[in-house]
Amino acid sequence: MLPAPATGSQDQNGPARLEPLDRFQGSLGQRVYQSLKQAILTLEFRPGDSIRKPEICDRLGVSRSPVADAVARLAADGLVDVIPQAGTFVTRLSMTDIREGAFIREAIEVAAAERVAAQITEDQLRDLRRNLRLQEALVSEGDRRGFMALDAQMHEMMLSFTGFPRLAQVAQTAWLSVDRARQLILPVEGRLQATLEEHRAILAAFEARDPQAARQALQHHLRQLLTYLAPLERAHPELFAAP
């Protein structure tokens, strides 16, 4: 049997957790946006949950204006739906969007992995090894949230090693639906450890400076998402938009 997905605590243990604004940089509106976006991407706000602006104002200690601006940006990202006379709701997961995002992600990352494997430096390998050691520690502690942060950092480093400074930004925009969906599969028994092993295989390909092995390791790693997500869609249809 599949476990319940790793969704937020709003329905069961109180309101969804919002990171304090002092943990982010930029203008007030930018920091409100980042706090809400993180809560949505980590499923602190579940798909379909209501975003109540007065409550957000109270919890973050801000006026209505930066919250309204943040919600408008989240709507443009496709993370919330603003329905007149009804309210603002976190968008449900869309398998169409997820498949599209996964396709874009694979196209970008596989090409990046091949390029990086052919030119990676010892300093870059050292940074990847350090990241992987931290991943191992968090897996042993069962810290999924911390592991996800290091997972994202590893992929961002790999993209930055291509020498193309805008690549990570382009990729991040395309992967919002994918990033949310990935939160659902890590609680599946054995998936955290399996993800770590996939990361080890990617690093091994880089250490061997083998572009073909890097390509295969990345493809295998990225294609696990849809393999695990399909049964979760059947088990928890309330989290997904109708086809």
C-alpha positions in Angstrom: 0.0 0.0 0.0 1.2 3.5 -0.8 1.8 5.9 2.1 -0.1 9.2 2.4 1.7 11.9 0.5 4.0 14.3 2.3 1.6 17.2 2.3 1.5 20.1 4.7 0.1 20.4 8.1 -2.7 22.8 7.4 -5.6 20.3 7.9 -4.1 18.1 10.6 -1.7 20.0 12.8 -2.6 23.6 12.4 -1.6 26.2 9.8 1.0 25.6 7.1 4.5 26.6 8.1 5.7 29.9 6.6 9.4 30.7 6.7 10.2 34.1 8.4 10.8 36.9 6.0 14.3 37.6 7.4 15.5 34.3 5.8 15.0 35.8 2.4 16.5 38.7 0.5 15.1 41.5 -1.6 12.2 43.9 -1.2 9.3 43.2 1.2 7.1 41.9 -1.6 9.9 39.7 -2.9 10.4 38.1 0.5 6.6 37.5 1.0 6.6 35.9 -2.4 9.5 33.7 -1.6 8.0 32.6 1.7 4.7 31.7 0.2 6.3 30.0 -2.8 8.5 27.8 -0.6 5.4 26.8 1.4 3.6 25.8 -1.8 6.6 24.0 -3.3 7.2 22.0 -0.1 3.5 21.1 0.2 3.1 23.0 3.4 0.1 24.3 1.5 -1.6 21.4 0.0 -2.9 21.4 -3.6 -6.4 22.9 -3.4 -5.8 24.7 -0.1 -7.2 28.2 0.3 -4.7 31.1 0.6 -6.3 33.6 2.9 -4.7 37.0 2.5 -5.7 38.5 5.9 -4.2 35.4 7.6 -1.0 35.7 5.7 -0.7 39.4 6.6 -1.1 38.6 10.3 1.3 35.7 10.3 4.1 37.5 8.3 3.4 40.9 10.0 2.9 42.8 6.7 0.2 44.9 5.1 -2.1 43.6 2.4 -0.2 45.2 -0.5 2.9 43.0 -0.5 0.7 39.9 0.0 -1.5 40.9 -3.0 1.6 41.4 -5.1 3.0 38.0 -4.0 -0.2 36.3 -4.9 -0.2 37.9 -8.3 3.3 36.6 -9.0 2.3 33.1 -7.7 -0.7 33.2 -10.1 1.7 34.1 -13.0 3.9 31.1 -12.0 0.8 28.8 -12.1 1.1 28.0 -8.4 -2.2 29.5 -7.3 -5.6 30.1 -8.9 -7.4 33.4 -8.1 -11.1 32.9 -8.5 -13.3 36.1 -8.3 -15.8 36.0 -5.4 -14.4 32.7 -4.3 -10.8 33.2 -3.2 -7.3 32.2 -3.9 -6.4 28.5 -4.0 -3.2 26.5 -4.5 -3.4 24.9 -7.9 -3.8 21.2 -8.0 -1.1 19.1 -9.6 -1.4 18.7 -13.3 0.1 15.5 -14.8 0.2 17.3 -18.2 2.3 20.1 -16.7 4.5 17.6 -14.8 5.2 15.5 -17.9 6.1 18.7 -19.8 8.3 19.9 -17.0 10.0 16.5 -16.7 10.6 16.5 -20.5 12.2 19.9 -20.4 14.2 19.0 -17.3 15.6 15.9 -18.9 16.5 17.7 -22.2 18.4 20.4 -20.3 20.1 18.3 -17.6 21.2 15.4 -19.8 22.9 17.8 -22.2 24.4 19.6 -19.2 25.7 16.3 -17.7 27.4 15.3 -20.9 29.1 18.7 -21.2 30.1 18.7 -17.5 31.5 15.1 -17.6 33.9 16.1 -20.4 35.3 19.2 -18.6 34.7 18.9 -14.9 37.5 20.2 -12.6 38.9 18.7 -9.4 37.4 21.7 -7.5 34.0 21.0 -8.9 34.3 17.3 -8.1 35.2 18.2 -4.5 32.1 20.4 -4.2 29.9 17.6 -5.4 31.5 15.1 -3.1 30.9 17.4 -0.1 27.3 17.8 -1.1 26.9 14.1 -1.4 28.4 13.5 2.1 25.9 15.9 3.6 23.1 14.1 1.7 24.2 10.8 3.2 24.0 12.3 6.7 20.5 13.6 6.1 19.3 10.3 4.7 20.6 8.5 7.8 18.6 11.0 9.9 15.4 10.7 7.7 15.5 14.5 7.1 13.6 14.7 3.8 13.3 18.5 3.8 17.1 19.0 4.3 17.8 16.3 1.7 15.6 18.0 -0.9 17.5 21.3 -0.4 20.8 19.5 -1.0 19.3 17.6 -3.9 18.4 20.9 -5.5 21.8 22.4 -4.7 23.5 19.4 -6.5 21.5 19.9 -9.6 22.1 23.7 -9.6 25.8 23.1 -9.2 25.8 20.7 -12.2 24.1 23.3 -14.3 26.4 26.0 -13.2 29.4 23.9 -14.1 28.4 24.1 -17.8 29.5 27.7 -17.8 26.1 29.0 -18.9 25.0 31.4 -16.2 21.3 31.6 -17.2 20.7 27.9 -17.5 19.7 27.3 -13.9 17.2 30.2 -14.0 15.6 28.9 -17.2 15.4 25.4 -15.8 14.0 26.5 -12.4 11.1 28.2 -14.1 10.2 25.1 -16.2 10.4 22.8 -13.2 7.9 24.3 -10.7 5.3 21.6 -11.3 8.0 18.9 -11.1 9.5 20.2 -7.9 6.1 20.1 -6.2 5.4 16.6 -7.5 8.7 15.3 -6.2 7.7 16.1 -2.7 5.0 13.4 -3.0 7.4 10.5 -3.8 10.2 10.9 -1.3 8.0 9.4 1.6 7.5 6.2 -0.5 9.5 3.5 1.3 13.0 3.2 0.0 12.8 6.2 -2.3 15.1 8.5 -0.2 17.9 5.9 -0.2 17.3 5.1 -3.9 17.6 8.8 -4.8 20.9 8.9 -2.9 22.2 5.9 -4.9 21.2 7.6 -8.1 23.2 10.7 -7.1 26.2 8.5 -6.4 26.0 7.0 -9.9 25.9 10.5 -11.4 29.0 11.6 -9.3 30.8 8.4 -10.3 30.2 9.2 -14.0 31.6 12.7 -13.5 34.7 11.2 -11.6 35.3 8.9 -14.6 34.8 11.9 -16.9 32.5 9.7 -19.0 29.8 11.7 -20.8 27.8 8.6 -21.9 27.7 7.2 -18.4 26.7 10.7 -17.1 23.9 10.8 -19.7 22.6 7.4 -18.7 22.8 8.1 -14.9 20.9 11.4 -15.3 18.2 9.8 -17.5 17.6 7.0 -15.1 17.5 9.4 -12.1 15.0 11.8 -13.7 12.7 9.2 -15.1 11.9 7.8 -11.7 9.5 10.7 -11.0 6.8 9.5 -13.3 7.3 5.9 -12.4 6.5 6.7 -8.7 4.0 9.4 -9.4 1.5 7.5 -11.5 0.3 5.2 -8.6 0.2 8.2 -6.2 -2.2 10.0 -8.6 -4.5 7.0 -8.5 -4.3 6.8 -4.7 -4.7 10.5 -4.0 -6.8 12.0 -6.9 -7.8 15.0 -4.6 -4.3 16.4 -5.1 -4.5 16.4 -8.9 -6.4 18.4 -11.5 -8.9 16.5 -13.6 -7.3 15.3 -16.9 
